[in-house]
Amino acid sequence: MRALAVLIAVSVGLVTLAGYFLPVQVPFLNLILSWALIMAGTATFIGVFNLISMHGLKITRREKGSGYSVFLILAVFSTFALGLSSSPTGVPLTFLFNAIILPTQTSLMAVLAITLLYSAIRLLRYRPTMMSIVFLISVIVILLGYVTLPFGDVPIISTWIRPWVMQVLAVGGARGLLLGIALGTLVTGLRVLFAVDRPYGGGNK
């Protein structure tokens, strides 16, 4: 069975890869991608069902924090019902996004900014290295660049330093991270394609 799984995975991977270079393989490639989307959706549904069952078990056992589990299950079923009753761009889901999801994301980003500043101060206190100093200065500069004081924006920082940091340093770092992710994904895909790694076979043997 393990050899059959390896054969199926490698064959499908090679056919899918060839479909990007040979136009004659396009219909078969679309079929495989449709199967992949169906399996991904099924896996997501199983994950949501497992999440609900775990929190339901937590509620029945009356464990600590079970009230949050009740709220989570109600939110999942309410969102699912709204999704069935309207389109993704309909009024209910749009209201849900603008009234709950967007403010929550904004609050989390604000907490993240304060957490980064606090972490930088602690890092500078316990491990005062050059990189920790640069990190702390970068956080302070970005925060001062975005904040709006009673008399307006901070001169020079808001108009010149922050845009330069965001458009040059931050974008360069993000592109480096994306290149690293792409190369890592490529290497992992090739290892699976040539059966060096076998996540579908229960190990690397």
GUDREN-811094 format. One record per residue: residue number from 1; chain; y, x, z of N, C-alpha, C in turn. Coordinates in steps of 0.001 Angstrom, whole numbers. Layout:
// residues N
{NUM, 'A', {Y, X, Z}, {Y, X, Z}, {Y, X, Z}}
...
This chain:
// residues 205
{1, 'A', {-1208, 820, 0}, {0, 0, 0}, {1260, 855, 0}}
{2, 'A', {1190, 1988, 728}, {2367, 2848, 763}, {2633, 3461, -609}}
{3, 'A', {1563, 3852, -1305}, {1742, 4409, -2648}, {2288, 3358, -3607}}
{4, 'A', {1840, 2111, -3448}, {2363, 1032, -4294}, {3839, 788, -4027}}
{5, 'A', {4235, 833, -2739}, {5648, 655, -2401}, {6499, 1767, -2997}}
{6, 'A', {5997, 3007, -2944}, {6718, 4134, -3540}, {6846, 3952, -5040}}
{7, 'A', {5761, 3539, -5689}, {5773, 3349, -7138}, {6765, 2267, -7547}}
{8, 'A', {6782, 1140, -6818}, {7696, 48, -7156}, {9147, 489, -6943}}
{9, 'A', {9415, 1145, -5816}, {10789, 1555, -5519}, {11307, 2565, -6536}}
{10, 'A', {10493, 3562, -6869}, {10923, 4581, -7826}, {11092, 3978, -9214}}
{11, 'A', {10184, 3099, -9612}, {10276, 2485, -10943}, {11524, 1623, -11073}}
{12, 'A', {11768, 786, -10062}, {12962, -67, -10101}, {14228, 779, -10084}}
{13, 'A', {14231, 1854, -9280}, {15398, 2727, -9238}, {15666, 3405, -10562}}
{14, 'A', {14616, 3894, -11218}, {14800, 4561, -12521}, {15241, 3577, -13596}}
{15, 'A', {14670, 2376, -13583}, {15067, 1376, -14582}, {16516, 947, -14374}}
{16, 'A', {16900, 759, -13108}, {18287, 386, -12811}, {19248, 1493, -13215}}
{17, 'A', {18879, 2745, -12936}, {19726, 3867, -13331}, {19832, 3979, -14842}}
{18, 'A', {18729, 3742, -15537}, {18762, 3818, -17002}, {19589, 2693, -17594}}
{19, 'A', {19671, 1558, -16887}, {20442, 442, -17402}, {21927, 716, -17499}}
{20, 'A', {22430, 1690, -16727}, {23841, 2051, -16804}, {24139, 2953, -17995}}
{21, 'A', {23100, 3520, -18619}, {23295, 4437, -19749}, {22760, 3870, -21055}}
{22, 'A', {21816, 2926, -20994}, {21235, 2334, -22196}, {21624, 860, -22268}}
{23, 'A', {22425, 462, -23247}, {22864, -942, -23325}, {21709, -1916, -23494}}
{24, 'A', {20565, -1470, -24026}, {19453, -2373, -24253}, {18864, -2869, -22940}}
{25, 'A', {19131, -2149, -21833}, {18587, -2521, -20537}, {19501, -3455, -19739}}
{26, 'A', {20621, -3850, -20311}, {21599, -4625, -19553}, {21043, -5954, -19047}}
{27, 'A', {20342, -6770, -19867}, {19810, -8039, -19321}, {18854, -7817, -18149}}
{28, 'A', {17962, -6838, -18282}, {17027, -6563, -17190}, {17753, -6042, -15966}}
{29, 'A', {18810, -5250, -16185}, {19603, -4745, -15066}, {20292, -5893, -14331}}
{30, 'A', {20838, -6841, -15065}, {21469, -7994, -14426}, {20465, -8801, -13622}}
{31, 'A', {19230, -8898, -14123}, {18189, -9617, -13395}, {17869, -8918, -12075}}
{32, 'A', {17749, -7590, -12111}, {17448, -6836, -10889}, {18597, -6949, -9890}}
{33, 'A', {19832, -6878, -10386}, {20978, -7015, -9493}, {21048, -8414, -8888}}
{34, 'A', {20661, -9427, -9645}, {20630, -10787, -9099}, {19584, -10894, -7997}}
{35, 'A', {18415, -10282, -8218}, {17393, -10253, -7166}, {17910, -9536, -5920}}
{36, 'A', {18625, -8435, -6134}, {19158, -7679, -4991}, {20162, -8511, -4208}}
{37, 'A', {21010, -9263, -4910}, {21976, -10129, -4217}, {21274, -11214, -3414}}
{38, 'A', {20204, -11779, -3988}, {19455, -12814, -3268}, {18816, -12231, -2014}}
{39, 'A', {18226, -11036, -2132}, {17595, -10413, -965}, {18624, -10017, 80}}
{40, 'A', {19803, -9562, -364}, {20857, -9217, 591}, {21345, -10452, 1333}}
{41, 'A', {21509, -11568, 606}, {21896, -12809, 1264}, {20842, -13298, 2240}}
{42, 'A', {19565, -13170, 1851}, {18483, -13563, 2758}, {18470, -12693, 4002}}
{43, 'A', {18672, -11383, 3821}, {18713, -10488, 4980}, {19878, -10826, 5905}}
{44, 'A', {21028, -11184, 5314}, {22175, -11593, 6135}, {21876, -12866, 6913}}
{45, 'A', {21218, -13826, 6252}, {20858, -15070, 6928}, {19885, -14803, 8069}}
{46, 'A', {18906, -13934, 7849}, {17953, -13594, 8909}, {18675, -12904, 10071}}
{47, 'A', {19639, -12031, 9746}, {20390, -11365, 10804}, {21203, -12341, 11634}}
{48, 'A', {21843, -13325, 10973}, {22607, -14334, 11707}, {21678, -15191, 12563}}
{49, 'A', {20512, -15565, 12022}, {19545, -16350, 12792}, {19044, -15570, 14000}}
{50, 'A', {18804, -14278, 13824}, {18374, -13445, 14948}, {19485, -13346, 16006}}
{51, 'A', {20740, -13240, 15558}, {21863, -13202, 16490}, {21947, -14488, 17308}}
{52, 'A', {21789, -15629, 16637}, {21853, -16909, 17341}, {20690, -17045, 18321}}
{53, 'A', {19494, -16634, 17900}, {18338, -16753, 18788}, {18475, -15866, 20019}}
{54, 'A', {19003, -14654, 19845}, {19181, -13752, 20982}, {20206, -14312, 21970}}
{55, 'A', {21303, -14843, 21452}, {22310, -15413, 22353}, {21824, -16730, 22958}}
{56, 'A', {21015, -17489, 22211}, {20427, -18681, 22797}, {19485, -18355, 23944}}
{57, 'A', {18707, -17288, 23781}, {17835, -16832, 24867}, {18656, -16380, 26069}}
{58, 'A', {19790, -15762, 25796}, {20669, -15329, 26883}, {21248, -16529, 27639}}
{59, 'A', {21525, -17609, 26907}, {22059, -18810, 27552}, {20990, -19477, 28413}}
{60, 'A', {19768, -19582, 27879}, {18696, -20230, 28644}, {18349, -19457, 29913}}
{61, 'A', {18489, -18152, 29865}, {18221, -17349, 31062}, {19414, -17276, 32008}}
{62, 'A', {20554, -17824, 31582}, {21784, -17839, 32376}, {22180, -16417, 32808}}
{63, 'A', {22129, -15529, 31839}, {22512, -14151, 32122}, {24028, -14029, 32199}}
{64, 'A', {24484, -12884, 32656}, {25918, -12650, 32769}, {26558, -12612, 31384}}
{65, 'A', {27664, -13317, 31237}, {28347, -13382, 29949}, {27778, -14425, 29009}}
{66, 'A', {26942, -15350, 29518}, {26362, -16373, 28656}, {27423, -17343, 28122}}
{67, 'A', {28565, -17454, 28830}, {29637, -18303, 28320}, {30169, -17813, 26986}}
{68, 'A', {30264, -16510, 26822}, {30678, -15958, 25533}, {29634, -16253, 24459}}
{69, 'A', {28362, -16284, 24860}, {27306, -16598, 23898}, {27436, -18033, 23402}}
{70, 'A', {27770, -18960, 24324}, {27983, -20351, 23915}, {29143, -20446, 22924}}
{71, 'A', {30211, -19747, 23222}, {31373, -19754, 22329}, {31017, -19154, 20975}}
{72, 'A', {30205, -18097, 20959}, {29804, -17471, 19700}, {28974, -18416, 18849}}
{73, 'A', {28009, -19085, 19462}, {27152, -19995, 18703}, {27961, -21169, 18150}}
{74, 'A', {28863, -21715, 18965}, {29713, -22806, 18484}, {30596, -22347, 17326}}
{75, 'A', {31125, -21136, 17421}, {31971, -20618, 16343}, {31177, -20408, 15061}}
{76, 'A', {29938, -19907, 15189}, {29102, -19687, 14000}, {28802, -21001, 13292}}
{77, 'A', {28374, -22024, 14053}, {28036, -23299, 13431}, {29278, -24019, 12907}}
{78, 'A', {30405, -23888, 13595}, {31638, -24517, 13113}, {32096, -23890, 11810}}
{79, 'A', {32042, -22562, 11750}, {32438, -21877, 10510}, {31492, -22213, 9371}}
{80, 'A', {30187, -22283, 9680}, {29203, -22642, 8646}, {29451, -24058, 8124}}
{81, 'A', {29763, -24993, 9028}, {30044, -26367, 8610}, {31308, -26445, 7767}}
{82, 'A', {32348, -25694, 8155}, {33571, -25685, 7356}, {33320, -25071, 5982}}
{83, 'A', {32467, -24035, 5935}, {32149, -23419, 4648}, {31402, -24350, 3718}}
{84, 'A', {30556, -25223, 4281}, {29831, -26183, 3448}, {30709, -27333, 3000}}
{85, 'A', {31697, -27670, 3812}, {32528, -28840, 3507}, {33690, -28535, 2573}}
{86, 'A', {33993, -27253, 2342}, {35130, -26911, 1481}, {34835, -25617, 747}}
{87, 'A', {35684, -25310, -206}, {35553, -24080, -970}, {36090, -22900, -166}}
{88, 'A', {35764, -21670, -574}, {36275, -20506, 169}, {37790, -20442, 258}}
{89, 'A', {38489, -21030, -712}, {39953, -21042, -680}, {40513, -22390, -234}}
{90, 'A', {39660, -23233, 367}, {40105, -24538, 799}, {40986, -24472, 2034}}
{91, 'A', {41527, -25621, 2396}, {42449, -25692, 3534}, {41774, -25342, 4862}}
{92, 'A', {40557, -25848, 5179}, {39963, -25519, 6488}, {39713, -24034, 6684}}
{93, 'A', {39097, -23384, 5698}, {38813, -21959, 5852}, {40085, -21121, 5820}}
{94, 'A', {41058, -21541, 5025}, {42338, -20830, 5015}, {43034, -20928, 6362}}
{95, 'A', {43001, -22120, 6948}, {43579, -22301, 8284}, {42815, -21471, 9315}}
{96, 'A', {41492, -21434, 9220}, {40685, -20642, 10149}, {41028, -19162, 10048}}
{97, 'A', {41210, -18685, 8821}, {41546, -17282, 8630}, {42935, -16962, 9170}}
{98, 'A', {43915, -17806, 8845}, {45296, -17530, 9255}, {45529, -17758, 10742}}
{99, 'A', {44783, -18680, 11353}, {45027, -19036, 12755}, {44188, -18235, 13734}}
{100, 'A', {43016, -17732, 13304}, {42112, -17066, 14246}, {41798, -15637, 13806}}
{101, 'A', {41280, -15486, 12602}, {40781, -14170, 12186}, {41916, -13171, 12026}}
{102, 'A', {42979, -13564, 11324}, {44095, -12646, 11093}, {44792, -12231, 12390}}
{103, 'A', {45127, -13160, 13317}, {45719, -12715, 14597}, {44776, -11832, 15412}}
{104, 'A', {43469, -12116, 15361}, {42521, -11278, 16089}, {42491, -9871, 15527}}
{105, 'A', {42475, -9741, 14196}, {42503, -8416, 13579}, {43787, -7672, 13920}}
{106, 'A', {44912, -8378, 13924}, {46179, -7747, 14271}, {46173, -7258, 15713}}
{107, 'A', {45628, -8061, 16615}, {45545, -7661, 18022}, {44640, -6445, 18195}}
{108, 'A', {43523, -6430, 17469}, {42615, -5281, 17564}, {43269, -4007, 17035}}
{109, 'A', {44061, -4138, 15976}, {44765, -2974, 15454}, {45805, -2471, 16444}}
{110, 'A', {46475, -3392, 17138}, {47438, -2975, 18157}, {46747, -2262, 19312}}
{111, 'A', {45610, -2807, 19752}, {44839, -2144, 20808}, {44350, -780, 20344}}
{112, 'A', {43961, -687, 19062}, {43501, 589, 18526}, {44603, 1640, 18549}}
{113, 'A', {45830, 1229, 18229}, {46953, 2175, 18245}, {47201, 2713, 19651}}
{114, 'A', {47209, 1814, 20640}, {47413, 2249, 22021}, {46249, 3109, 22499}}
{115, 'A', {45036, 2754, 22093}, {43863, 3536, 22490}, {43914, 4942, 21910}}
{116, 'A', {44358, 5051, 20654}, {44482, 6374, 20046}, {45510, 7223, 20780}}
{117, 'A', {46631, 6624, 21139}, {47651, 7370, 21873}, {47127, 7807, 23241}}
{118, 'A', {46461, 6914, 23945}, {45908, 7253, 25264}, {44831, 8328, 25140}}
{119, 'A', {43977, 8217, 24112}, {42934, 9229, 23904}, {43536, 10584, 23578}}
{120, 'A', {44620, 10577, 22797}, {45273, 11841, 22468}, {45865, 12502, 23707}}
{121, 'A', {46460, 11697, 24593}, {47028, 12256, 25825}, {45929, 12823, 26721}}
{122, 'A', {44812, 12106, 26847}, {43691, 12604, 27655}, {43083, 13853, 27044}}
{123, 'A', {42984, 13865, 25724}, {42449, 15044, 25052}, {43342, 16256, 25264}}
{124, 'A', {44642, 16033, 25221}, {45581, 17126, 25447}, {45545, 17598, 26899}}
{125, 'A', {45209, 16700, 27804}, {45165, 17056, 29221}, {43929, 17885, 29557}}
{126, 'A', {42778, 17500, 29000}, {41528, 18169, 29360}, {41147, 19283, 28382}}
{127, 'A', {41524, 19141, 27117}, {41185, 20171, 26120}, {42425, 20466, 25280}}
{128, 'A', {43368, 21215, 25808}, {44623, 21463, 25071}, {44441, 22490, 23954}}
{129, 'A', {44019, 22002, 22801}, {43866, 22854, 21627}, {44945, 22521, 20603}}
{130, 'A', {45024, 23343, 19577}, {46019, 23122, 18537}, {45785, 21801, 17812}}
{131, 'A', {44501, 21457, 17555}, {44204, 20214, 16850}, {44556, 18992, 17692}}
{132, 'A', {44342, 19057, 19008}, {44714, 17932, 19859}, {46230, 17744, 19887}}
{133, 'A', {46982, 18842, 19883}, {48445, 18748, 19835}, {48907, 18124, 18518}}
{134, 'A', {48299, 18559, 17408}, {48647, 17994, 16098}, {48300, 16512, 16047}}
{135, 'A', {47160, 16146, 16625}, {46748, 14743, 16649}, {47737, 13893, 17442}}
{136, 'A', {48152, 14378, 18606}, {49101, 13638, 19428}, {50450, 13499, 18728}}
{137, 'A', {50919, 14565, 18120}, {52197, 14507, 17400}, {52116, 13521, 16232}}
{138, 'A', {50971, 13512, 15524}, {50809, 12590, 14399}, {50840, 11142, 14857}}
{139, 'A', {50165, 10847, 15968}, {50154, 9472, 16484}, {51557, 9043, 16889}}
{140, 'A', {52278, 9908, 17584}, {53630, 9565, 18042}, {54568, 9364, 16852}}
{141, 'A', {54463, 10217, 15850}, {55328, 10100, 14674}, {55065, 8790, 13934}}
{142, 'A', {53787, 8434, 13767}, {53460, 7189, 13062}, {53939, 5976, 13846}}
{143, 'A', {53740, 5996, 15178}, {54195, 4870, 15989}, {55714, 4736, 15952}}
{144, 'A', {56430, 5856, 16063}, {57886, 5801, 15987}, {58365, 5390, 14606}}
{145, 'A', {57598, 5737, 13579}, {57988, 5359, 12230}, {57840, 3882, 11943}}
{146, 'A', {56896, 3225, 12635}, {56663, 1802, 12406}, {57447, 912, 13353}}
{147, 'A', {57839, 1453, 14516}, {58516, 617, 15492}, {59942, 312, 15027}}
{148, 'A', {60422, -849, 15403}, {61790, -1253, 15074}, {62584, -1337, 16369}}
{149, 'A', {63524, -457, 16533}, {64347, -420, 17733}, {65500, -1417, 17611}}
{150, 'A', {66222, -1691, 18718}, {67353, -2651, 18648}, {68424, -2251, 17645}}
{151, 'A', {68599, -955, 17453}, {69633, -510, 16513}, {69080, -216, 15125}}
{152, 'A', {67816, -555, 14893}, {67226, -340, 13577}, {66097, 674, 13611}}
{153, 'A', {65710, 1146, 12434}, {64632, 2127, 12326}, {65073, 3486, 12849}}
{154, 'A', {64062, 4283, 13217}, {64347, 5635, 13685}, {64749, 6490, 12485}}
{155, 'A', {65904, 7138, 12526}, {66325, 7945, 11369}, {65346, 9076, 11086}}
{156, 'A', {65245, 9449, 9848}, {64429, 10545, 9332}, {62937, 10249, 9498}}
{157, 'A', {62506, 9850, 10703}, {61084, 9593, 10923}, {60618, 8396, 10107}}
{158, 'A', {61379, 7299, 10145}, {60983, 6084, 9426}, {61207, 6190, 7929}}
{159, 'A', {62213, 6943, 7522}, {62591, 6979, 6112}, {61978, 8128, 5330}}
{160, 'A', {61578, 9207, 6025}, {61082, 10364, 5293}, {59753, 10883, 5825}}
{161, 'A', {59638, 11125, 7135}, {58428, 11756, 7680}, {57234, 10804, 7612}}
{162, 'A', {57418, 9551, 8094}, {56285, 8613, 8081}, {55786, 8308, 6669}}
{163, 'A', {56657, 8010, 5684}, {56131, 7791, 4329}, {55404, 9014, 3777}}
{164, 'A', {55904, 10213, 4083}, {55239, 11412, 3576}, {53866, 11585, 4217}}
{165, 'A', {53780, 11352, 5523}, {52483, 11467, 6203}, {51504, 10428, 5680}}
{166, 'A', {51979, 9185, 5501}, {51086, 8113, 5068}, {50657, 8261, 3617}}
{167, 'A', {51586, 8692, 2739}, {51294, 8731, 1314}, {50679, 10040, 858}}
{168, 'A', {50845, 11106, 1624}, {50311, 12403, 1219}, {49125, 12796, 2093}}
{169, 'A', {49366, 12974, 3384}, {48304, 13442, 4269}, {47215, 12383, 4470}}
{170, 'A', {47627, 11142, 4785}, {46637, 10090, 5051}, {45834, 9741, 3798}}
{171, 'A', {46521, 9631, 2666}, {45818, 9303, 1421}, {44881, 10435, 1024}}
{172, 'A', {45313, 11687, 1194}, {44441, 12821, 894}, {43210, 12838, 1789}}
{173, 'A', {43409, 12572, 3091}, {42256, 12516, 3991}, {41317, 11373, 3659}}
{174, 'A', {41877, 10211, 3302}, {41034, 9067, 2938}, {40227, 9355, 1678}}
{175, 'A', {40851, 10013, 704}, {40111, 10359, -511}, {39007, 11368, -215}}
{176, 'A', {39286, 12308, 686}, {38237, 13250, 1074}, {37068, 12553, 1740}}
{177, 'A', {37369, 11581, 2619}, {36290, 10821, 3262}, {35507, 10011, 2234}}
{178, 'A', {36202, 9392, 1281}, {35503, 8609, 255}, {34630, 9503, -621}}
{179, 'A', {35120, 10700, -952}, {34300, 11628, -1728}, {33066, 12051, -936}}
{180, 'A', {33234, 12302, 354}, {32087, 12653, 1187}, {31072, 11523, 1268}}
{181, 'A', {31567, 10282, 1414}, {30665, 9130, 1453}, {29934, 8971, 123}}
{182, 'A', {30669, 9163, -987}, {30043, 9032, -2301}, {28962, 10089, -2512}}
{183, 'A', {29253, 11328, -2139}, {28251, 12391, -2303}, {27048, 12159, -1390}}
{184, 'A', {27305, 11717, -154}, {26192, 11424, 742}, {25327, 10281, 232}}
{185, 'A', {25977, 9237, -305}, {25229, 8120, -876}, {24421, 8560, -2085}}
{186, 'A', {25020, 9430, -2913}, {24318, 9925, -4096}, {23085, 10743, -3711}}
{187, 'A', {23253, 11636, -2741}, {22119, 12461, -2301}, {21026, 11601, -1683}}
{188, 'A', {21429, 10627, -857}, {20439, 9735, -250}, {19703, 8921, -1303}}
{189, 'A', {20449, 8422, -2300}, {19812, 7671, -3375}, {18838, 8509, -4175}}
{190, 'A', {19204, 9754, -4451}, {18294, 10633, -5190}, {17052, 10970, -4375}}
{191, 'A', {17209, 11140, -3072}, {16045, 11426, -2224}, {15092, 10235, -2183}}
{192, 'A', {15654, 9024, -2145}, {14798, 7839, -2194}, {14190, 7669, -3573}}
{193, 'A', {14988, 7972, -4616}, {14510, 7806, -5983}, {13348, 8729, -6301}}
{194, 'A', {13379, 9955, -5760}, {12303, 10919, -5995}, {11264, 10915, -4872}}
{195, 'A', {11287, 9869, -4049}, {10277, 9646, -3016}, {10248, 10749, -1962}}
{196, 'A', {11360, 11456, -1778}, {11433, 12424, -684}, {11606, 11692, 638}}
{197, 'A', {12494, 10707, 663}, {12634, 9804, 1806}, {12041, 8459, 1411}}
{198, 'A', {11305, 7847, 2337}, {10641, 6568, 2057}, {10941, 5581, 3170}}
{199, 'A', {12158, 5054, 3212}, {12461, 4069, 4257}, {11684, 2789, 4127}}
{200, 'A', {11179, 2512, 2913}, {10402, 1304, 2663}, {8939, 1494, 3008}}
{201, 'A', {8504, 2725, 3304}, {7079, 2981, 3546}, {6760, 3300, 4988}}
{202, 'A', {7737, 3167, 5900}, {7465, 3409, 7300}, {7503, 4862, 7697}}
{203, 'A', {8212, 5711, 6936}, {8303, 7118, 7308}, {8539, 7988, 6108}}
{204, 'A', {8554, 9315, 6306}, {8801, 10269, 5232}, {7542, 11009, 4808}}
{205, 'A', {6396, 10484, 5158}, {5147, 11158, 4806}, {4783, 10884, 3364}}
